[in-house]
Amino acid sequence: MREANLIDGAWVAADSGRTLEVLDPATDALIGSVPAMGGAETRRAVDAAAGAFPAWAARPVEARAATLHAISARMAANRSSLAALMTAEQGKPLAEAEAEVDYARSFFEVAASAVEMLEDEHPEVPGKAIRVHRRPVGVAVAITPWNFPIAMLAKKVAPALAVGCTQIVKPAEQTPLSAIAFAELAVEAGVPAGVLNLVTGEPAPIAEVLLEDARVRKLSFTGSTEVGRLLMREGATNLLRLSLELGGHAPMLVFEDADVESAVRIAMAAKYRNGGQTCICPNRFIVHESIHDSFVAALAASSAALVSGIGTQPGVTLGPMIDDAAIEKVEEHVADAIRLGATLVTGGGRRRVAGAADRFHEPTVLAGCTGEMRCWREETFGPVCPVRMFRDDEEAIELANDSEYGLAAYAITSEPARIERLGAVLRAGVIGINDPGPAVAAVPFGGIRHSGFGREGGRWGLEEYLEIVTVSQAGG
Ligand code: NAP
């Protein structure tokens, strides 16, 4: 396992020699350590990306697409080792980590196809010949979170490299090893020196250089709304192009025509992916009064049956929270809801796992939640299902839209007119109807309101790294 950073094609340590430890959140075991880069190394990464840009941008599209396919192939060949590393540093069950590698790969395949289909446009204007074309913005930066260590990287690296941008990646401190393993595969796949650079370390000194250097033209960030706001403010100096994929607080509406068994299956798949530490997890279950009690009972039974443990152990379906602060936040939200009158239907506390750290929270269902409760207003980011009852569609939609966030929303119903309406009125960038997995590489993904802006996936993901140029020729 490599523990160095990638700058201009070389694997390097921090100038200071300082490193940061990476721990397994399930066991607290030391997995490895990575360089704690500072401003000087980050500046060298920008130099490298800026230097490599003209040649990479000038490469024929087919050649860049071929490199992306080669990255995908390397990831496929190393699926097991990538997944095992992700489980070790992030905690998710191994099957989920393997699925994440597949999901991440799909962004390279999709970007490679999409970039080959980009074409100039020629709007009709009397007396002029117009050509509208697109060119890469230049040096791009990706800052990614810990919850999907490889997928979040892939969503940014694939479109940037496809269109001809060069890139500097700063992964989360808790999961840098997966990012290093990915970068190693990218180099093996033929990504030239300087095209992809990777720096690990504490965010402040790295971000300072990236945001101040006018050669950086694009920042794609996935993480909390709070940090997104800060980066937007600081990126204003250089009028940085931004994509911000921020926090979510998805509602799941379960209508009276839903079959309870399949509704619970969908709810479980959407809610407990990565132990509820997923930006598009449903965090607010809004259930019609006619099926409320049976839905809650079935959701509680399925939730209680999840198996907590170390992600590599067979049969484990629920991993640990990423760190102590994360599990404490879950506990605070549960305690607050109970104090304000919620009914604890199942779970509610920590689960001891033999031979593991004390960082596992029980799958928890809370009925009778209200708008005052923290779990109803804030992203819990854990295995908690707060439930409220509704009487009619108006009330359900009002409850669903009563949030500053707008990333994902889900509904379970088969009524065509209602489905049409929900697509128009639910305030979210991604809406899953009877679909627990609406985020796939071929379609646009991203939020509105305090969940940010910009889209990843398909040709929409490429647009984020392109600038549009109009060439207007008089007399054409
Ligand atoms: P976070 O604290 O905002 O961190 C995300 C990234 O930003 C990490 O690489 C972090 O580095 C870095 N960072 C932190 N402070 C920074 C600063 N001052 N300047 C520059 N970079 C900084 O978020 P998180 O806790 O890792 O991730 C969870 C959040 O991400 C949740 O809110 C979740 O909803 C959101 N998320 C959104 C999406 C989406 O697509 N919308 C997807 C996944 C997750 P360090 O790790 O070194 O601190």
Boltz pocket constraint, residues with backbone or C-beta under 6 A from the ligand:
constraints:
  - pocket:
      binder: B
      contacts: [[A, 143], [A, 144], [A, 145], [A, 146], [A, 147], [A, 148], [A, 170], [A, 171], [A, 172], [A, 173], [A, 174], [A, 201], [A, 202], [A, 203], [A, 204], [A, 207], [A, 222], [A, 223], [A, 224], [A, 225], [A, 227], [A, 228], [A, 230], [A, 231], [A, 244], [A, 245], [A, 246], [A, 247], [A, 248], [A, 278], [A, 279], [A, 280], [A, 379], [A, 407], [A, 447], [A, 451]]
      max_distance: 6.0
